[in-house]
Amino acid sequence: MSELIRVRLEPPYLLLIGSETDPIYAKTAMGIVQWCPEKVCGQLRFDPSALDLGVPDLSIEEAIDSGARSLVIGVATVGGLLPDGWLSVLKEAASAGLDIVSGMHNRLNDHAGLAEAARRSGARLIDVRVPPAGLPVGTGKKRTGRRILTVAADCAIGKKYAALALHRDMCAAGMNATFRATGQTGIMIAGEGIPIDAVISDFVSGAAEVLSPDNEPDHWDIIEGQGSLFHPGYAGVSLSLLHGSQPDGFVVCHDPSRTALSGWEHYSIATLQECIEVHLEMGRLTHPGIQCVGVSVNTSKLPESERQACLEEITHQTGLPAVDPLIDGCDAIVEYIRQQVED
């Protein structure tokens, strides 16, 4: 039986941003800074116009002097391929003894010069986006324990943040819960998981079953969602993750300022109600009792004067708790789960 991928990363981290200016594609670095800032010593940017994470700008030499142990590639490109222009920087870091941590699809050891530099210095090349061997085809059989999945109408909209915040607040409320990482950033934060988008398509639902196995009746797996059922590029992985997760409930992640799919602007974004209805319809295949349990709202682009009204309007429209997890926390969703799902 396959097990979760477990990773051991050595902090402090130097986060490689390069020339990336879009927060959507720097989500790995941003997630690490948000959820484990104590492990970050600085960022490596190629020019001042690149995205600033609010941590010190350091060269490789300066980072080593400050105690850095790992260089983490903080950018997730479309297609997950390592930019060719970055290899010289990675070789420099590996030659200096820094572990190189990558969430890209192509493997670090496939670059001969980089592999040789790491071998000489003793640095590790760590590819997080490698699924375990022997994953099964999904069975669709009911498992013991409870599950929540985060979903959305688009990518890079807050599914990981919502899952992490919900897990934090469920544990704070005395509930038995585990965060289940399905992407490279989540795995780096949690230290284990399965990189769902690197799994061969026939085995994605089976991987989700492995990720959230049988458990105690009162145990909750909080499963990090991936992609979107409404995305022309990534809907496949989202549907398989939904079927394999068999969630008792799902949280919809929503950005009220977004009108089109990010990077696919020729596609308009589905409405919140459409998102809920489609996930209910698709999810019933493996869990007839699936429910929507809340809405996680990214209000970062709203004026402060409009934030609360937006949340109240979403609650009025859906009858569900609506929160911005980074501002409000998820206590309202936790209470809804206790009243509507646990009982």
C-alpha positions in Angstrom: 0.0 0.0 0.0 1.3 3.4 -0.9 2.2 5.9 1.8 2.4 9.7 1.9 5.5 11.4 0.7 7.4 12.7 3.7 10.0 15.4 3.3 12.6 16.7 5.7 13.6 20.3 4.9 16.4 22.1 6.6 15.6 25.7 7.7 16.3 28.5 7.5 15.2 28.9 3.9 16.3 31.3 1.2 13.2 31.7 -1.1 14.0 32.1 -4.8 11.7 34.6 -6.4 13.8 35.4 -9.5 12.0 38.0 -11.6 8.4 36.9 -10.8 6.0 39.8 -10.3 2.7 38.0 -10.1 1.7 36.7 -6.6 -0.3 33.9 -8.2 2.9 32.3 -9.5 4.8 33.0 -6.4 2.3 31.2 -4.2 4.9 28.7 -2.9 7.1 31.4 -1.4 4.1 33.4 -0.2 2.6 30.3 1.5 5.8 29.5 3.3 6.1 33.1 4.6 2.5 33.1 5.7 2.4 29.8 7.5 6.0 29.2 8.7 7.8 32.6 8.7 10.2 31.4 11.5 11.8 29.1 8.9 12.6 31.9 6.4 15.8 34.0 6.4 15.3 35.9 3.2 14.4 36.1 -0.5 16.5 36.0 -3.6 15.2 38.4 -6.3 16.9 39.1 -9.6 15.8 42.7 -9.8 14.0 45.2 -7.5 10.8 45.0 -9.5 10.2 41.4 -8.6 7.6 40.5 -6.0 8.6 41.5 -2.5 7.6 39.1 0.3 8.6 41.5 3.1 11.6 39.5 4.1 15.3 40.5 3.7 16.8 40.5 0.2 19.9 38.3 0.4 22.5 37.0 -2.1 23.5 33.3 -1.8 26.6 34.3 0.1 24.7 36.6 2.5 22.1 33.9 3.1 24.8 31.4 4.0 26.3 33.9 6.4 22.9 34.3 8.1 22.6 30.6 8.6 20.5 29.5 5.6 20.5 25.7 5.0 18.1 25.4 2.0 17.3 27.3 -1.2 13.6 26.8 -1.9 12.2 27.6 -5.4 9.4 29.8 -4.4 7.7 30.1 -7.8 5.2 27.7 -9.5 5.2 28.3 -13.3 2.5 27.3 -15.7 3.2 23.7 -16.5 5.6 23.4 -13.5 8.8 23.6 -15.5 12.1 25.1 -14.2 13.2 28.2 -16.1 16.5 27.5 -17.9 17.9 30.8 -16.8 17.8 29.7 -13.1 20.2 26.7 -13.4 23.3 28.8 -12.9 21.8 30.2 -9.7 20.9 26.8 -8.4 24.4 25.5 -9.2 25.9 28.3 -7.3 23.7 27.6 -4.3 24.3 23.8 -4.4 28.1 24.3 -4.8 27.9 26.5 -1.6 26.3 23.6 0.2 22.6 24.7 0.2 20.0 22.0 -0.2 17.8 22.8 -3.3 14.1 22.3 -2.8 11.8 22.2 -5.8 8.1 21.9 -6.4 8.5 21.8 -10.2 7.6 18.9 -12.4 11.0 18.4 -13.9 13.5 16.8 -11.6 16.6 18.5 -10.2 18.8 15.5 -10.7 18.0 15.5 -14.4 20.3 18.5 -14.7 23.8 17.0 -14.8 25.7 20.1 -13.8 23.4 20.7 -10.8 23.6 17.1 -9.7 27.4 17.2 -9.8 27.6 20.4 -7.9 25.4 18.9 -5.2 27.4 15.7 -5.1 30.6 17.6 -4.6 29.3 19.8 -1.7 27.1 17.2 -0.1 23.9 19.3 -0.7 20.6 17.5 -1.2 18.4 17.9 -4.2 14.8 17.6 -3.0 12.0 17.2 -5.5 8.7 17.6 -3.6 6.5 17.0 -6.6 7.1 13.3 -6.9 4.2 10.9 -6.1 4.7 7.7 -4.2 4.9 4.4 -6.2 2.1 1.8 -6.2 -0.9 4.1 -6.0 -4.2 2.3 -6.6 -7.2 3.0 -8.7 -9.9 4.6 -6.6 -12.5 2.2 -5.2 -15.2 4.6 -4.3 -15.8 2.6 -1.1 -16.9 4.5 2.0 -14.1 5.0 4.6 -14.5 5.7 8.3 -13.8 9.1 9.7 -14.9 12.5 8.3 -13.5 14.8 5.6 -13.6 18.4 4.4 -12.3 19.4 1.0 -11.6 23.0 -0.1 -12.8 23.8 -3.7 -13.1 26.9 -5.9 -14.2 28.2 -9.3 -10.6 29.1 -10.2 -7.0 28.2 -9.3 -4.8 30.2 -6.9 -7.7 31.5 -5.0 -7.1 30.3 -1.4 -7.8 26.6 -1.2 -4.6 25.9 0.7 -4.9 28.8 3.0 -8.5 28.0 3.8 -7.6 24.3 4.6 -4.7 25.4 6.8 -6.8 27.9 8.7 -9.7 25.5 9.1 -7.4 22.8 10.4 -5.9 25.3 12.9 -9.2 26.5 14.2 -10.7 23.0 14.4 -7.7 21.9 16.5 -8.1 25.0 18.7 -11.7 24.0 19.2 -10.6 20.6 20.5 -11.6 18.7 17.4 -9.5 15.8 16.1 -8.2 17.0 12.8 -5.4 16.5 10.3 -4.3 18.8 7.4 -3.8 16.7 4.3 -1.5 18.4 1.7 -2.0 17.8 -2.0 0.4 20.3 -3.5 4.0 21.2 -3.3 3.6 24.2 -0.9 1.3 22.3 1.4 3.7 19.4 1.5 6.6 21.8 2.4 4.5 23.3 5.2 3.1 20.0 6.6 6.1 17.8 5.9 4.0 15.2 4.2 1.3 14.6 1.6 0.8 13.5 -2.0 1.4 15.9 -5.0 -1.9 15.2 -6.6 -1.2 17.0 -9.9 1.9 14.7 -10.5 -0.1 11.5 -10.2 -1.0 9.6 -13.4 -4.7 10.4 -14.1 -6.0 6.9 -13.6 -4.7 6.9 -10.0 -5.6 10.4 -8.8 -8.8 9.3 -7.0 -6.9 6.4 -5.5 -4.2 8.7 -4.3 -6.9 10.8 -2.6 -8.1 7.7 -0.8 -4.6 6.9 0.3 -4.2 10.5 1.5 -7.3 10.3 3.8 -7.6 6.7 4.9 -9.9 5.0 7.4 -9.8 6.8 10.7 -11.6 7.3 14.0 -15.3 8.2 13.7 -14.7 11.7 15.1 -11.5 12.4 13.1 -11.6 15.1 10.4 -9.2 15.2 7.4 -9.0 18.7 6.0 -7.9 18.1 2.4 -6.2 20.8 0.4 -8.0 21.3 -2.9 -6.4 21.6 -6.3 -7.4 23.3 -9.6 -11.1 23.8 -10.3 -13.9 21.9 -11.9 -14.5 25.0 -14.0 -11.0 25.2 -15.4 -10.3 24.1 -19.0 -6.7 23.1 -18.0 -7.1 21.6 -14.5 -10.6 20.3 -14.1 -9.5 16.7 -14.4 -7.4 16.6 -11.3 -10.1 18.5 -9.4 -12.8 16.0 -10.2 -10.7 13.0 -9.3 -9.7 14.6 -6.0 -13.4 15.3 -5.3 -14.4 11.7 -6.0 -11.4 10.2 -4.1 -11.7 12.5 -1.1 -15.4 11.6 -0.6 -15.9 14.7 1.5 -18.7 15.0 4.0 -18.4 18.7 3.4 -16.6 21.2 1.2 -15.6 24.8 1.7 -15.9 27.1 -1.4 -13.0 29.5 -1.8 -14.2 32.7 -3.4 -12.6 36.0 -4.7 -15.4 38.5 -5.3 -13.1 40.7 -7.3 -12.3 38.0 -9.9 -14.4 38.0 -13.0 -12.3 35.7 -15.3 -10.1 32.7 -14.8 -6.6 33.9 -13.9 -4.3 33.4 -16.9 -7.3 32.2 -18.9 -9.1 35.5 -19.3 -11.1 34.2 -22.2 -13.1 32.2 -19.7 -15.5 34.0 -17.3 -15.6 32.7 -13.8 -18.5 30.7 -12.5 -20.8 32.2 -9.9 -20.6 31.2 -6.3 -24.0 29.4 -6.6 -22.9 27.5 -9.7 -19.8 26.4 -7.9 -21.7 25.1 -5.0 -24.3 23.3 -7.2 -21.8 21.6 -9.5 -19.7 20.3 -6.6 -22.8 18.9 -4.9 -23.8 17.2 -8.1 -20.4 15.8 -8.9 -19.5 14.8 -5.3 -22.7 12.7 -4.9 -21.1 10.0 -7.0 -19.0 8.8 -4.1 -20.7 10.6 -1.2 -24.5 11.0 -1.6 -24.6 13.1 1.6 -22.0 15.7 0.6 -22.7 19.3 1.9 -21.3 22.7 1.4 -20.3 23.9 4.9 -19.0 27.5 4.3 -17.4 30.1 2.0 -13.8 31.2 2.4 -13.6 34.7 1.0 -10.5 36.5 -0.2 -11.3 40.1 0.6 -7.8 41.5 0.1 -8.8 43.5 -2.9 -11.9 45.0 -1.3 -11.9 48.4 0.4 -12.2 47.8 4.2 -15.5 49.7 4.2 -17.0 47.0 1.8 -15.6 43.9 3.4 -18.2 43.1 6.0 -21.1 43.9 3.7 -19.6 41.5 1.2 -19.4 38.7 3.7 -23.0 39.3 4.9 -24.3 39.3 1.4 -22.7 36.0 0.7 -24.2 34.5 3.8 -27.6 35.9 2.9 -27.4 34.4 -0.6 -26.1 31.0 0.4 -27.3 30.5 4.0 -23.7 29.6 4.9 -21.0 31.1 7.1 -18.7 33.4 5.0 -15.3 34.4 6.4 -12.0 35.7 5.3 -9.8 33.1 7.1 -6.8 35.4 7.3 -8.8 38.1 9.0 -11.8 36.5 10.7 -10.5 32.9 11.2 -12.8 30.0 10.6 -14.7 29.7 13.9 -18.0 30.3 12.2 -17.4 27.4 9.7 -16.2 25.2 12.6 -19.4 25.8 14.5 -21.5 25.2 11.3 -19.7 21.8 10.9 -20.4 20.9 14.5 -24.1 21.7 14.2 -24.9 20.6 10.6 -22.5 17.7 9.9 -21.3 16.2 13.1 -24.7 15.9 14.8 
